[in-house]
Amino acid sequence: MRTSGILLPISSLPSPGGIGTMGAAAREFVDFLHAAGQHYWQILPVCPTSYGDSPYQSFSTFAGNPYFIDLDQLAEAGLLTPEEYRDIDWESTPDCINYGVLYEKRYPILRRACARLLAKPPADYEQFLADNAFWLPDYALFMALKDAHGGKSWLEWERPLRLRKPAELDKARRYHKSSIDFWQAVQYLFYTQWKKLKAYANAQGIEIIGDLPIYVAADSVDVWSSPQEFQLDENLLPTEVAGCPPDGFSATGQLWGNPLFDWDAMAATGYRWWVRRIRHLCSIYDVLRIDHFRGFAGYYAIPYGDKTAENGRWRTGPGYSLFAAVKKELGSPRIIAEDLGFLTDDVRELLTKCEYPGMKVLEFAFDSRDGGDYRPHSYPANCVAYTGTHDNEPVQGWFATADKADTDRAVEYLNLTKEEGYHWGMMRGVWASTADLAVVQAQDVLGLGHESRMNTPSTLGGNWCWRTLPGAFTPALAQKLSHLMELYGRLPADAAAPEDATQGPADSPSV
């Protein structure tokens, strides 16, 4: 079935509270997607962000981001009063997030709400704790200990805590009980609101595509609580770390710094850690996109302590054995494989064996160095076509920053016109393709440029900040999109054919 969707992180929703939340604006965006003839809402990871504000560097692979908890819903539940948060200055602009202020001002509000929740726990609270006992106690203890250590990495804690000596952990659980209770309550609030939002979306015929970062952060409960799953030395420091080799885009490569998995140790347990992770994420999303899929065939390992990725080397990944274990335990979860980057035959073979759809990025199609596989005429049906992802420029930004030879090639290939807007022509390119699913960035739907780019890989600062303006997703824009979905055969089967929506521009944000 030919379908379509829009990529918009929850953090990028409009909100008076400094960052997008799971509140009214999220439901309004679901309404827009439904009216626009879409079937999917793709988001970025919903896990808590750590230093650098990236959702791909989190304190936990299982926890939800406390910033996404909607304060108005907490007030409706009697856990806050509007006066306790409505007049707070979040020191952000309507189109940009100030993470530093969020860190300083959001948690005191959540502590107040959680104190009231814990004073009279909801009827389902104990069941929530029981259902999430495989990760929540370790996470809550980890966060309580981080608070007690002024936010320092667990590698800087006292040795008995770093090594998780049972007596020391029991002592910490008793001493930090109130803090542990808080962090567990925060997760109850997150998942309660998430469950409601997902149910609302599904009722509107909208399914959510979530995201699984292949690696976890070094400073995470995942590494602290399960060091045996990672390539660490006797001091629990990584022996090698993750990244990408030098290429035409970066002369020194990309140094991500994440610890690498000990695939042999994981195989010995039937990949229990990975099965648990994928089971959890498939339970909260409808479809799961796995980031950096090529890392399962072969991964790039960089000596720990290096300042660039130049001295790394390729190592063999787990291959199909991991996904055989996943299929044995979970059946056939709906997975999208992010198979971008340096592809080799072993990656292609793994993708074919797994039968997961891969990704095609239209902006890559016109790169004179390596674009052939990304041109729409070569797409297989079993793939997901994108104008660009969160790591790419929005289309208008790409035309302003890419080599002129590349943009000229795009204009010629797609017969683009400035009158319509290059972003519309590029979106038509993926919608018209044979790909079963076509996803476009919200920035492209709105005709925004470089200022709205979500992330520039291998850079620090200025990323993950962009937000939409209130009123940007108009009824006229929804009508135009619905018309185009009908035109390109991507309108959901139960959607009514739209009235003609070709008159005049409908893509300008209204504030």
C-alpha positions, 0 to 999 in steps of 0.5 A: 500500500502506498502511504505517506507521512511527515517527520516532526520531532515532539520537541519541535511542536509549538508550545508556550512552555519552551519545548514541544510536549504531548499536549494540545499542540501534539493532538492538533498536529495529529488532526492536521496529519489526518486532514492532510491525507497522511498515515504516519507521524515520524518522530525522533527518539523520545528518551531523555536528552543529556549533555549536548541535547541530542536524543541520540545521546541519552541517559536511558534507552527505555526512559521517556523525556521529562521535558515532553510531559505537558504541564496543562495536562498535569493541571487537569489531573490536579497535580499542578495549578496554572499559577505554578507554571503559566508565568515562568519565563522559559527564555526561549524564542517561539522557534527555538528551544533553550535547553539550559533554562528547561533544565533549571526550571522544568524539574522544580515544577515536576517535583511539585507534581510528583509529590502530589502524585506520590501522596495519593498514587493513582490506581494503576501506579503500582502496576506501572512499576511492576510492568517496568521493573526490568529497567525502571528501578535501575534508571531511577537509582542512576538518576538519583545518584547523578543528582547526588553527584552534581550531575557527574558521569557515573565514571566519576562516582566512588568506586563501589558505586561504579562497580555496583557493589550490592551493599553499596547499592542497597545503602544508596537505595535507602538513602536516596529513596525520595529521589528514586520515588521522584524519578519513577513518578516522572516516568509514570507521568511521561508514559501515561501521557504518551499512551493517551497521545498514541491512542488519539493518533491511532484513532485518527488513522495515524501511526507513529514511527519511532526511532532506535539509536543503535548506540547508547551514551557512555554516561547512561544507566544502560552501560552502568547497569550492564557493563558486561554487554559492552567493550570495556576495560577493567576500569570500565572505560571503553577500549574503542568507541563508535564513529564513521570513517573519513569520507567526502563529507568529512576529512577526519570522519565522525567521532561519536564516542559511544561505547561499542557492544560486546557482540560475542557476550550478547550472542551468548545470551541470545541477544537478550539485551537487544530483544528486550530493547526492541520489544519495549520500543515496539510496544510504544511505537507502531513502527520502529526505525533502527538508526545506523543499520549498517553497524550490524553488518560491520561497525567502525571502531576508533581507539578510545581517547583519539581526537578524530576518527582517522585511526579507526578500523572496521570490525564484523558485527553480529549480522543476521543472528541478532535479527534471527533472535529478534524474530524468534522472540518477537515475531516480525516487528515492523522495522525500517532500516536506516541503511545510509552511509558507506554501504557494502555487500554485507550490508545489502545482504543483511537488509535483504535477509531481514526483509526490512525496508531501507531508506532513500534520501532524495537530496543524496540523489544529485551528489556527483560523488555517489548519488545513483542509488538515491534517484527515484527511478531506481527505488525498490517498492520496499523502501522509505523515500525521504526528501531529507532526514533530521541530519540533512538540510531542509530542501530550501536550505539544501538549495542554498548550501549545496554545490550548484552542480548538484542543485542544477542536476536536481532542477533538471531531473525533477523539472523544478520551478521557482514559481512552485517552490523547489521544496514542493518539486522535491516532495513531489519527487518522493511522492511520485516514486515507487517507494511504498512509503514517502516521508517529508520533513515538516520544514519542507512542508512549510517551505523553511530553509537552513534556519530550521535545520534540526541537526548538523552531524559532528557539530556541537551547539545550535542543534535540536533546537528548532520549533514550529510557530503556532498556526503554521499547519493551516487547513489550507495546507492540509487540503493541498497535501490531501489533494497531492496524496490523492494525485500520487496514490498515497491517500489512505483508503478510508480518506475522502477525496479532497476538493481541488486545492491547487489554487494559490500558495498554501505553504506559508506559516501563519502566526 
